């Protein structure tokens, strides 16, 4: 079988290996579609906070079950599935409390351990979720939707609240759609006008082009009457965009940090006390969110296919990553077809 390997920053190879053998409790899966995540791009650039090399990327995917033993989950050979790619240890303090998404020793596929970007791979059976008839392309988008949905859910968004999402990449767009599902009035901000034009077609209430020193402050004044947003969601992973969220949030508001960065931030932290802000980190997602979102997407409650910009055959992974690296402001989700 062939697989994709990131040997080091900006070094992508297509390599060959033997077909993996599933152990007890594992299933052999045939890869169908994989989404290139911001994490994969950061590893490609050598900038990911948790990454190491060489690395087989990939944690957003759909696949077909090729080989599976008896199980009590109703999973059978031939089913089209997706899976939870966050490998928790099961014994740390977080896991003991059921917070498996933020396991102290978490290893996410494609980041801290090898991922799914091969023609075949194995997965623990209890992490595999039946796609319930969703198209394979759509099913490959469930994991990034879970990341965004988990963040929006952390904020306990209520109907009618004003929500600002900073960042109109895939995670930001899906966070905006999740906030809309919760009944919020949603605005999205970015420095890329092309992405904002696209966001306008997805049902958000408005966009903010953050192209000047006072653009965001003006938007807070115009949209909220100077009150600030009830919820501000950071979906970029920059120190500056976290600061934007702190500044844009209302007194007593909530700030959710989804983005990942190696940057440090020197800021007036007294703003958190002064505004009595609730600041939430958001990491990974839970099994219940995968199951819920498969049902919601199947029922047409959230439309995720609109975030697909391009599909490449997996043999052209290097080309796909290069294009995302150079033209990311004009693209959302890029899929690899296996």
Phi and psi in degrees as a GROMACS rama.xvg file:
@    title "Ramachandran Plot"
@    xaxis  label "Phi"
@    yaxis  label "Psi"
@TYPE xy
-101.725  151.288  UNK-2
-148.357  163.366  UNK-3
-98.9816  135.239  UNK-4
-130.63  133.046  UNK-5
-96.7891  106.934  UNK-6
-73.9886  -33.3812  UNK-7
-174.74  -178.725  UNK-8
-52.8355  124.749  UNK-9
64.9249  20.8426  UNK-10
-121.16  107.788  UNK-11
-118.997  132.658  UNK-12
-128.337  149.588  UNK-13
-102.77  117.806  UNK-14
-120.561  171.98  UNK-15
-123.234  148.427  UNK-16
-152.308  169.442  UNK-17
-70.4935  153.776  UNK-18
-61.3829  131.663  UNK-19
-68.9997  148.545  UNK-20
-104.299  118.322  UNK-21
-68.3427  138.16  UNK-22
-88.9652  178.374  UNK-23
-59.6441  132.087  UNK-24
86.5296  2.8033  UNK-25
-116.907  161.071  UNK-26
-125.222  149.173  UNK-27
-91.3947  125.455  UNK-28
-117.167  144.081  UNK-29
-100.868  118.551  UNK-30
-64.754  137.593  UNK-31
-111.95  -64.3348  UNK-32
-133.192  142.893  UNK-33
-130.768  135.854  UNK-34
-91.7425  138.116  UNK-35
-84.6842  117.27  UNK-36
-94.2139  164.747  UNK-37
-58.2853  -31.8836  UNK-38
-63.2842  -46.1095  UNK-39
-59.8892  -41.7078  UNK-40
-66.2898  -39.735  UNK-41
-64.8104  -38.9264  UNK-42
-64.9116  -41.7419  UNK-43
-58.3662  -39.8838  UNK-44
-81.8036  -10.529  UNK-45
78.5871  25.6403  UNK-46
-120.296  6.26659  UNK-47
-77.2104  134.101  UNK-48
-64.6636  -29.1911  UNK-49
-112.879  10.5355  UNK-50
-91.0378  161.526  UNK-51
-150.143  167.384  UNK-52
-126.964  158.734  UNK-53
-70.5468  158.727  UNK-54
-142.251  130.502  UNK-55
-83.7949  115.538  UNK-56
-78.457  -179.603  UNK-57
109.026  111.615  UNK-58
-137.559  1.79464  UNK-59
-109.357  118.823  UNK-60
-163.342  163.096  UNK-61
-125.632  150.749  UNK-62
-154.068  165.378  UNK-63
-109.152  134.797  UNK-64
-72.5331  120.532  UNK-65
-98.6333  -39.9179  UNK-66
-145.016  127.813  UNK-67
-154.061  143.286  UNK-68
-86.009  -176.779  UNK-69
-62.1538  139.198  UNK-70
-151.34  162.977  UNK-71
-100.68  17.5627  UNK-72
-102.075  -1.08457  UNK-73
75.9082  15.8224  UNK-74
-86.0065  135.502  UNK-75
-136.182  158.935  UNK-76
-60.364  138.629  UNK-77
96.5568  -15.5011  UNK-78
-70.0504  144.253  UNK-79
-93.2369  126.173  UNK-80
-137.315  168.985  UNK-81
-128.302  -174.848  UNK-82
-156.714  161.003  UNK-83
-85.9164  117.419  UNK-84
-95.0276  7.62628  UNK-85
-97.3041  109.836  UNK-86
-91.3342  103.798  UNK-87
-92.2487  155.214  UNK-88
-78.1056  -27.2187  UNK-89
86.1511  -7.21172  UNK-90
-127.305  -14.2242  UNK-91
-72.1555  174.377  UNK-92
-60.5097  -39.6205  UNK-93
-62.9589  -47.7343  UNK-94
-62.9136  -38.677  UNK-95
-60.7363  -29.7257  UNK-96
-93.6149  6.50076  UNK-97
83.7168  6.38167  UNK-98
-92.2243  59.5096  UNK-99
-68.042  -21.8069  UNK-100
-69.514  -25.5093  UNK-101
-117.453  42.5626  UNK-102
-50.5008  137.915  UNK-103
-65.3445  -20.1742  UNK-104
-122.25  29.2047  UNK-105
-53.1071  138.623  UNK-106
-127.878  108.117  UNK-107
-86.6977  135.729  UNK-108
-55.7856  136.235  UNK-109
84.2766  -6.8617  UNK-110
-120.09  -78.8736  UNK-111
-84.7165  -14.3351  UNK-112
-142.341  165.898  UNK-113
-63.2925  147.599  UNK-114
-103.67  -155.269  UNK-115
-98.9156  1.77502  UNK-116
-77.6142  62.5753  UNK-117
-137.937  165.567  UNK-118
-63.9111  -29.3789  UNK-119
-138.867  149.885  UNK-120
-156.875  166.383  UNK-121
-112.34  150.894  UNK-122
-140.79  145.958  UNK-123
-59.3904  135.193  UNK-124
-58.9608  -37.2736  UNK-125
-74.1945  -1.94213  UNK-126
-103.976  0.809367  UNK-127
-95.9924  134.862  UNK-128
-124.016  128.44  UNK-129
-62.0056  133.358  UNK-130
-78.6093  -5.66791  UNK-131
52.9227  37.5577  UNK-132
88.1579  -1.02307  UNK-133
-64.4538  143.161  UNK-134
-58.443  149.674  UNK-135
-59.5193  -37.6096  UNK-136
-61.9535  -45.0267  UNK-137
-64.7364  -42.0294  UNK-138
-63.283  -29.797  UNK-139
-68.6449  -11.6082  UNK-140
-97.7661  -2.82221  UNK-141
-65.454  -41.0713  UNK-142
-62.7143  -50.1632  UNK-143
-62.7534  -33.1505  UNK-144
-62.9749  -39.1318  UNK-145
-61.4849  -41.4022  UNK-146
-57.9536  -47.1875  UNK-147
-70.4108  -43.0912  UNK-148
-62.893  -40.8419  UNK-149
-61.0683  -42.5596  UNK-150
-63.4062  -45.881  UNK-151
-64.0908  -37.9189  UNK-152
-66.196  -34.9728  UNK-153
-58.2202  -31.3647  UNK-154
-81.735  -4.7518  UNK-155
50.8845  51.3694  UNK-156
-64.2285  135.007  UNK-157
-109.787  152.005  UNK-158
-54.7828  134.871  UNK-159
89.3061  -11.4196  UNK-160
-71.5314  152.205  UNK-161
-92.914  125.739  UNK-162
-122.276  132.906  UNK-163
-111.994  127.078  UNK-164
-107.802  123.335  UNK-165
-94.7442  113.647  UNK-166
112.812  117.573  UNK-167
-111.775  34.745  UNK-168
-76.6894  -170.031  UNK-169
-57.4917  -47.886  UNK-170
-65.1513  -41.8951  UNK-171
-62.9766  -44.8045  UNK-172
-60.6249  -45.6911  UNK-173
-69.5783  -29.9473  UNK-174
-66.7024  -38.9134  UNK-175
-64.4829  -42.6185  UNK-176
-65.2025  -35.9652  UNK-177
-66.4088  -43.0614  UNK-178
-63.4854  -37.3351  UNK-179
-63.6581  -39.5248  UNK-180
-60.0317  -35.8373  UNK-181
-78.865  0.863386  UNK-182
94.212  13.2114  UNK-183
-82.4899  161.866  UNK-184
-92.2628  113.897  UNK-185
-115.579  133.461  UNK-186
-124.014  148.468  UNK-187
-131.552  139.402  UNK-188
-124.538  145.213  UNK-189
-162.14  169.128  UNK-190
-95.2135  -6.93968  UNK-191
-101.382  107.211  UNK-192
-62.4129  -30.7601  UNK-193
-62.7918  -42.8012  UNK-194
-67.6409  -37.5359  UNK-195
-66.7181  -37.6216  UNK-196
-60.3021  -39.6271  UNK-197
-68.3375  -40.8525  UNK-198
-59.9292  -33.1283  UNK-199
-62.3009  -25.4113  UNK-200
-82.7105  -6.44984  UNK-201
-100.976  4.53746  UNK-202
98.4344  11.3684  UNK-203
-73.5845  160.719  UNK-204
-79.9637  -22.2183  UNK-205
-178.038  167.276  UNK-206
-128.846  157.414  UNK-207
-130.689  113.392  UNK-208
-82.7895  110.131  UNK-209
-88.7372  71.4806  UNK-210
-110.986  10.2323  UNK-211
-151.356  168.246  UNK-212
-60.2924  -32.7743  UNK-213
-109.082  6.78554  UNK-214
-60.0143  -45.3383  UNK-215
-70.4794  -41.8195  UNK-216
-61.9713  -38.0502  UNK-217
-64.9752  -38.9858  UNK-218
-65.9941  -41.1354  UNK-219
-59.2445  -42.8157  UNK-220
-65.5505  -46.8913  UNK-221
-72.1586  -39.6396  UNK-222
-83.859  -38.1454  UNK-223
-112.141  4.3959  UNK-224
65.6686  26.1554  UNK-225
84.9895  -1.02167  UNK-226
-75.456  -27.3252  UNK-227
93.2329  164.525  UNK-228
-85.2088  141.974  UNK-229
-61.2782  -37.4309  UNK-230
-137.221  135.402  UNK-231
-124.132  125.087  UNK-232
-112.518  122.761  UNK-233
-92.6206  118.876  UNK-234
-131.289  35.8528  UNK-235
-119.228  -53.6513  UNK-236
97.4389  40.6603  UNK-237
-127.793  149.967  UNK-238
-59.109  -41.411  UNK-239
-63.8728  -38.7861  UNK-240
-74.7862  -29.012  UNK-241
-65.6318  -41.9809  UNK-242
-60.2517  -40.5623  UNK-243
-57.248  -41.8344  UNK-244
-64.5686  -43.9003  UNK-245
-59.2664  -43.7315  UNK-246
-68.639  -37.0364  UNK-247
-83.2898  -17.8989  UNK-248
-72.0512  145.807  UNK-249
-71.554  160.818  UNK-250
-60.0581  129.524  UNK-251
77.3841  11.9772  UNK-252
-84.84  -177.793  UNK-253
-123.069  139.437  UNK-254
-121.601  130.724  UNK-255
-119.483  128.477  UNK-256
-106.888  108.939  UNK-257
-100.402  -36.5459  UNK-258
-62.3197  152.759  UNK-259
-118.191  136.41  UNK-260
-151.987  156.422  UNK-261
-93.5425  -6.00295  UNK-262
-71.2649  152.793  UNK-263
-104.659  153.75  UNK-264
-125.729  125.678  UNK-265
-105.457  108.619  UNK-266
-145.972  169.142  UNK-267
-78.5063  86.938  UNK-268
-66.7659  -13.3126  UNK-269
-62.6167  -19.6253  UNK-270
-58.1838  -35.0557  UNK-271
-64.0649  -42.6807  UNK-272
-70.3758  -45.321  UNK-273
-60.4542  -43.4343  UNK-274
-86.0305  -7.79271  UNK-275
49.061  55.0846  UNK-276
-77.5185  148.486  UNK-277
-103.099  115.301  UNK-278
-110.506  123.472  UNK-279
-117.756  129.793  UNK-280
-81.749  151.946  UNK-281
-137.143  116.353  UNK-282
-128.894  127.108  UNK-283
58.8942  -152.478  UNK-284
-157.278  174.686  UNK-285
-112.756  158.323  UNK-286
-54.0303  -43.3648  UNK-287
-60.2636  -31.3101  UNK-288
-73.6099  -38.144  UNK-289
-58.1193  -48.6635  UNK-290
-64.9052  -43.0681  UNK-291
-61.9915  -44.2364  UNK-292
-74.5044  -31.7358  UNK-293
-58.4575  -43.2182  UNK-294
-67.3559  -43.038  UNK-295
-65.7574  -41.8169  UNK-296
-67.527  -41.5112  UNK-297
-60.2722  -36.0871  UNK-298
-82.2427  -1.50535  UNK-299
78.9499  15.3535  UNK-300
-75.2034  -31.0753  UNK-301
-133.709  126.189  UNK-302
-99.9841  109.798  UNK-303
-101.2  -19.5268  UNK-304
-63.5339  -22.5849  UNK-305
-65.5768  -15.7083  UNK-306
-84.1041  -4.44929  UNK-307
-76.4197  120.569  UNK-308
-95.2872  -44.7208  UNK-309
-149.849  156.706  UNK-310
-127.841  125.832  UNK-311
-114.766  147.096  UNK-312
-64.8558  145.4  UNK-313
-61.7398  -24.4481  UNK-314
-63.6595  -17.701  UNK-315
-104.455  30.7353  UNK-316
-59.5265  -40.0383  UNK-317
-61.0001  -41.3371  UNK-318
-65.1332  -41.5283  UNK-319
-63.7641  -43.6847  UNK-320
-67.1463  -37.6567  UNK-321
-63.5404  -42.8566  UNK-322
-65.5104  -41.5737  UNK-323
-62.6871  -39.1622  UNK-324
-63.3076  -39.5447  UNK-325
-91.0402  -29.9703  UNK-326
-124.954  31.011  UNK-327
-59.7165  -29.0103  UNK-328
-66.8828  -17.8952  UNK-329
-107.02  -0.950973  UNK-330
-123.392  151.13  UNK-331
-108.281  -111.239  UNK-332
-86.0186  126.464  UNK-333
-108.219  127.595  UNK-334
-105.217  149.235  UNK-335
-106.655  130.552  UNK-336
-98.6831  125.48  UNK-337
